[in-house]
Amino acid sequence: MENKLTHFKIGQIVKTQGLKGEVRVYSTTDDIYRFDDLNTFYIGKDFNTEYKVERVRYKGNLVIMKIKGIDTVEMAEKLRNKNVYVSREESRDLEEDEFFIADMIGIKVYTVNDEYVGTLDDVLQYSANDVYVIKGEDDKEYLIPAVMKFVPEIDIEEGKMIIDPIKGMLE
């Protein structure tokens, strides 16, 4: 599939922390500790200005991050509510059957009997498992649990997902 995203959002700066330029980041990744391995990142959609991590610590579900060159609470305040992005190269390595959600959106969905269902419109992330939101004809939405039993095959290169729905799932 074409038009792969070059940058992924991994968090949002929600407020400042202390007076020396630290920020609190709400992580939007499934692994909050991925910030430990973060080298360079971007703030907002300006992918020309790289930022570097000076240090990271954690407080509950927030990442407390010191960004190199951001040394005052006033400088940090200017970053509030901005998103934190990493380049595809800085993103974490995926396991064999893992995909970036951004690469999956828009793929065509068929049943195991080769009947066209629709396109993948969204992925809802829950603690038990993700749920695929498939947009069918007439804007009808189908919710399919992202488990092997119901989704035996995803082929990103082909832009195709095969589902094996049980009775009532596509009604």
Helices and strands as residue ranges (DSSP letters): E 7-17, E 22-27, G 32-37, E 40-43, E 51-59, E 62-67, H 73-77, E 83-87, G 88-90, H 101-104, E 108-111, E 116-124, E 131-135, G 137-139, E 141-145, E 153-155, E 160-163
